[in-house]
Amino acid sequence: MYTVTNPATGELIEKIENATDVEVRAAIDRVHRGYSSWRRRPVPERAAIVSRAADLFAERADELAATMTLEMGKRINEGRGEIGVVVDIFRYYADNGAALLADEPLEIRGGRAVITKNPIGPLLGVMPWNFPCYQIARFAAPNLVLGNTILLKHASICPRSAAAIERILHDAGVPEDAYVNIFASSAQVPWMLADPRIQGVSLTGSERAGISVAAEAGKNLKRVVLELGGSDPLILLDTDDMDSTVRATATARMRNCGQSCNSPKRMIVLADIYDEFVDRLTTHVAETFVPGDPGDPATKLPPLASVAAADEVAGQVEKAVAQGATLRTGGRRIDRPGAYLEATVLTDVTPEMDAYYEEIFGPVVLVFRAETEEEAVAIANDSPFGLGASVWGTDPDRLRRVAGQIESGMVYLNSAGGSQADLPFGGIKRSGMGRELGAAGIEEFMNKKSIRM
């Protein structure tokens, strides 16, 4: 069942029945049928349609932002910002598609060859609720330009966002059989992947979902891209403006109410500035991130996406404290309707505690003390995840040196998280496999065909 429940009030807005097996098979038929014609359209024609989609996303930004606020509690300003990134992604692939898909001449022993770049067929996308439009954009935009067709299963709490995106793409000129939204259930995903017409799958979601989808993809010899959880470290080496650093790092962590895979969940601070940082961070978090209506631009702390999500994070905090962590501020469910949780700061988390290794997907900051730069790197790498990371300080050479030692797919210097269209995004270890965005993002579901002259 797909449901729209306002997380700010708990009000049930709408229910939508899951697609039947017959409807899902019909959707697969459609994207398979659509592939034969979509792939044959010239690249400039496909790119022009994707460019038109960017224009429509920009025109409908307010509508899409309001929908995200209703469905998963995103702050209205953050929703508008998300659509800005979506527009950039569609424009990037529209503007650069021809260059990214151009043949590559290759000098080989005894002659010449050329690498041509071709689509592979219908793809399945399994998308999450935390960024309802951005996550689809980074999967759909490059693959539509490439010539693949898409069957999209969105999260069960985001049916209106899913339908709105499909409408935009069709209004832009993407054929109805080249992009199909389907309200499928999770139980239908395995046999969708088993269908020989589906050539690959992209999933953004939990580690558990990634393991399940990767197993099915492997069993059926399908290409797979996974963007899973993260417990990104933020190493603070030094600062010449503590107040500014506190504001920037806290804002990065609390973005999207802490429900971002690559936000800085673990802040690792060198001992000489640790106490000052923790004191100022605790005060700033408690005073700044006050709960409110996500539709109000002044709100700093919206609800989590669901009551279940809020209860889960509150339970993680409670367990951490019971196991010996120090609660500096927050940590409690707020006594009001909806899925609100106080912004939280935890310290003294040790490897013996569950919170040390697990991902906490909510407005919770863990702060660690490191006596040396080497210890900071060791704490950063002591994680099953490897999505992103950040290093903060005043010495560029030192920042680069430390960044080179971190085990992750991405490292940011003096900033944390975020995304942009031309920068590859993805992780290692249990944070997934493959890359999205940039030139790398159009190659994951590509047939790079060698033609020997």
N, C-alpha and C positions, 0 to 999 in steps of 0.2 A: 504494500500500500504506500502510495506517495501522499504525503500530508504537508499542508502549510499551517504551521503553528507559530504565532507571533511570540518569539522568546522574551519580549519585553513585558508581555501581559499574560502569557500562557493560553491565550485564546486560540481555539482551533478555527481556522479560516476555511480550509478546503481539504477534501479527500479525493484522491484519484486512484482508481483500481489499477493494479498491475496489468501490463499487457499479457494477453494469453499466449500460449505457445504458438498458436496459429498466427497471431499478429506478429510475434517476433520472427517467425520463419518468413512471413511476408516482407518484413523489413529487410531481412538478409537478401531476399530475392531482389528487392528494389536496389540496394546499393551494388549488388552484383551486376544487375542489368544496367544501372547508371554508369558503372565503371567503363564499359565498352565505348561509350560516347564521350564521357568527360575526359578520359585520358587522351583522346584524339584531338581535343581542342588545342589550338596553338597556345604556347606558354603566355604570350602577351595577352591573349583573350582571357585566360584564367586569371592572370594577374590583374587585369582591369576589373574583373568582377570582385576580386578580393579587395581591391582599392575602394570600390564602391561600398563594400561592407564596412570598411573603416569609416567612411563618411556617415553611414547610417548609425553605427555605434556612437559616433560623436553626437549626432542629432538626437539620439534617444538616451543620452547619458542620464538625464534626471529620472526618466522612467525606470531604467535598469537599476540605478542606485536605490530608488525607493523599493523596488522589488526585492533586492538583496537585504535591505533593512528589515522588511517584513518577514522574509523567510528565515534568515539566520542572524539577524540582530546587528549587522554591520553598521557602524556609524555612517551617517549619510555622506559626510565629507570624504570618508575613506572609500565609500562606494563610488563616488564621482572620480576619485583618484584612480581606483581600479579600472574604470572604463577608459581613463586616459592612457593607461598602460596597454589595454586591449587595442585601442586605436593605433598606438605606436607599433604593436606587433603586426597587425594586419597591413599597415603601410610599409613596414620594413620588408616583408616578404613580397608585397606587390611591387615595390620599387626595385628590389634586388633579385627577384625571381629569375629573370633572364640570365643574369650573370652567374647566379648560384647553380643554374641548371645547364650552363654552357658545356659543350664537349671539352674534354681535356686531352690534348695531344700528348703522346708518351713515346719517348725514344727508348727502344729496346734493342737488345743484341740482334743483329741481323735484319733490322728493319724498323718499322714504325707501327704504332697502335694508337687507338683513341679510346678514351673512357667516355661512354655516354651515360646520361643520368635519367633513369626512367622510373615511373611509379611501379608498385608491385600489386596493387589491387585494393579491395575493400578492407578497411581497418575498423576495429572496435575500440572505442574510447570509454573508459570507466572513470568518471570524474567525481571529485569530492565537493563538499559543501562550503569549505572555508573561503574559497575565492571562486564563486560560481561562474564568473565570466572570464576571468584571466586564465584559469586552468584550461578552459576549452580553447581559448585563443591560441595558446602556445602549441596545442596539438593540431587544431583545425587549420589555422592559417598556412603553415608551411606545406601541409599535406594536400590541401586543396590546390595550391599553386603547383605542386609537384604532379598532381593528376590522380592521386588516390581518392577514393570515396570513403565516407565516414558514416558509421553507425554509432550513435552516441547514447550511452546510458549515464544519466546524471545521478547525483545523490538523491535519496528519496525525500529529502526535505526541501529540494530546490526545483520543483516541477515548473513553476512559473518562469524562473530564469531560463531553464532549459527550453521551454516553448518560445520565449522571447528571442533567444539566440537563433533558433531555427528559423523563426519568422524573418529576422534581419538578413540572414544568409540567403534565404529564398527571395526576399525582396531585392537583394543586391544582384540577383541573377544566377546564383548557384542553383542548378537544377534540383528539383524535389527528390530525385533519386540519387543525387550525389552527396547529400547530407540529410540524414534521417535521425530524428530524435525518437527514442523508444523508451517508454516507461517500463522497462524490464525489471525483474527482481534479481537479486544476487544469485538466487538458485538457478537462474536461467543462463548465467554467464558461462559456466563450464561447457554446456553443449553448444552455445554460440561459438565458443572458441574451437570446438571440435568440428564445426562445419568447415569443409574444405575450401569454401569460397572466401572465408575470412582469412586474411594473410598476416595479420599482426594485431597486437593489442597494446595500448598505452593506458597505464593506470597510475593515478595519483591518489594516494590514500594511506591507510595504516599498514604497518609492517605485516600484520596478520593477513590482510587482504592481498598484499603483494606476494606473499608466500603462496597463497592459494592460486592466484592468477598465473604466477610464474610456473608453478607445477603443471597447470593445465596447458599453458603455452608450450612448455618443453615437451610434454607428452604428445602434443599435436604438431610439433615442429613449426611453431609460429614465432615470428619475431616479437620481441617484447621490450618496452621501455617502462621502467618503474621509477616513480618519484615517491619515496616513502617518508617515514618519520625522520626527525632530526632532534638532536639535543646540542645545538650549536654552542661552542665555546666562544667567549669574548675575553681576550687577554688584555688587561690594562697594565701597561708597563710603567707609564708615568703620564703626567698631564701638567700643563701650565695654566689650566683653567678648570678647576674641579667642578664648579657649578655647571659650566657648559657641558662637560663630560657626563655628569650625572643626568642632566636633562636629555642629552642625545641618546645615551644608552638606555635610559628608562623608556623613552618614547619608542625606541626600536623594539624593546621587549613587549611593550603593551600594545603595539600595533595589532589591529584586528583582534583585540581583547586577548592577546597572547596566543591566538590560534593560527599561527603561521609556522610552517615546517622549518623555515630557516631563520627564525628570530633567535636572538642571543639568550638562550635559556640558562646557560651556565656562565657566570661572570667570574673570571679568575684574576685576582688583583694582587700585585706585589705587596709584600708585607709593610713596606715603609709608608704606603698610602692607604692600606686596607681599612683601618679604623675610620679614617676621615671619609672615605668613599662610602662605607656601609652606613655611617650616621647620616650623611647627607642624602644618600639614596633612599633610606627608610623614610626620612622626613618628606622628601619630594614625592615619593609614591603615595604616602598616606594623605598628603594635602592636595595633590594634583588629580589623582585618578579616582574621582568621586563618581559613583554610579548615577546614571541618568537615562533619559529617553534617547535611543540611538537616532531618532529622527530629528533631534535638536542639534544643530551644528556646534553648540557650546559643550555638549557632553564629551567627557574624556574617557569614561568607562562604560561601555554598553554591556548588555547581557552576553553570556555565552550563547552558542547556537541552539542549545536545548537544555532543558532541566536535567536530562540524563548526563550531559556533558559537564554541567556545573557540579552535579553531585559527585561525579567521578573525580574531578580535580580537587574538590573539597576533601574527598576521602584520601587522596594521595598526600595532601598537606597534613591531614590529621595523622596518618600513619607515619610520616616523616618525623613529626613532633614526638609521637609516641616512641619512636626508635632513637630519639636523642637530638634531633635537629632543634635549632633555636628559631622560634617564630618572632621576627622583628616587628612585623605589622601584618594585619589582614588575616586571611586564611579562612574566613567564615562565609557561609551562605548568608545572603542579605535577606532580612525579613520583609519581603515585599513580593508581589506577584512576579513571575518570570524566572529567568535563569541567571540571576545576578550572583556574583562572588566578589568578595573584597579583593582588591589588589594586594599582593602578598610578597613579602621578602623573607627568605629562609637563609640561615647561615649554619655553619658547623655540620654540614652534611658530609658523612663519611662513606667509604666504600661498603661498609656493612649494612647500609640502609638501602631500601628499594629505590628511593628518590635519586640516589647517586647515578644509577644507570638508566632509569626509565625516562621516557619523554613525558613532561607535564605540559599538556596542551591547553593552557589557560593563562590568566594574568599573574603568573608566579615567577619570581626571580630567585635563583639560587646563587649565592656569592661564596666563593672559595678564596682562602688565603694561600699564597705561594711565597716561599722564602726567596726563591731565585727564579730567573728566567727559565732555567732548565726544568724546574719543578712545575712551573706554569704550563710548559709545553707537555710535560708528562700527564698532568691532570687533563689537559685539553684532549689528548689522544686516548685517555683511558675511558673509552666509550664504545659501545657497539655500533654507534652511528657515525656517519661521516659525510653529512650534507654540506653545510657551510661553516664558516668560522670568521672571526674578525680579530684584528690586532690593533691596539690603540697606543699611541705614544707620540713623542716629539722628534725622534731620530729616524729619518726615512730608511737609512741603511739597516738599523736595528729592526725596524718593522718588517723589511723584506727578509731578513735573516730568519726571524721567528716564523713568518708566514711560510717559508720554505720547509719548515719542520712539522707543520700541522697536517694530519691525515684527514683530508676532506676534499670534496670536489670543487669547492670554491672558498676563497679567502678574500675578505674585504679589509682594507687598511683605513682606519679612522672613520669607518662607517660600518653598518651592520645590516645584513639581510638585503631586501630589495631585489629588484629585477629590472632588466632592460632588454629590449628586443634583440640587440646585436651581441649580447653577452651570453655564452652557453651556460645553461643551468642544469645541475644534476649532482649526484653524490656517489659515494663509494660505501663499502661495508654494508650494513643493514639499512642504509638510506636509499638503496636502489641501484639501478644500472641504466646506462644510456644518458643522452643529453637532449635537452630541448633548447630552443631559441638559438639565435645566431646561425652561422653556416652549418654547424653541427646538427642543429635541430631539423634541418630538411633532409638529412642524410640517413636518419635512423630507419626509415621505411622506404628506402631507395634501392633500386637495382643499378649498381654501378657496373655497367656491362663493358667488358673488354672486347674491342674489335681489332683483330690483328690484320694489318694492311698486307 
